[in-house]
Amino acid sequence: MAGWRQSGRLEVLNARTGDVLPMDIEILEDALANAEGTLDIPAAAARLAVPWLIVQGIADAAVPPSEAEALKAKAPAAELMLLEGAGHTFGTVHPWRGSTPEFDRTMETTIRWFARCLT
């Protein structure tokens, strides 16, 4: 954080794409100012009383499955789908080159979930 504050920008390498993502100091300031409030994701999850679906790839290198499990633990109205073998993008790439079995399973589950919960 000290280097980020000093330079005013942090450059983060996206391990999946190789892109360098610049993060200006305002992102850090906003995150710190709101860490106990609007940006507290587990606390926000606990406040949700409506059904919602959490879909997480077991092989996600960007967000560990334990994060999805922690959200589910805070939110009784949530359903958790852990997808074996799926990564952060469910096997899809940018630019789009077509679907994958992991992405298809995610879409099928999501469509069934919407059909059940929105009727």
Order of alpha helices (4+ residues) and beta strands (2+ residues): alpha-beta-beta-alpha-alpha-beta-alpha-beta-alpha
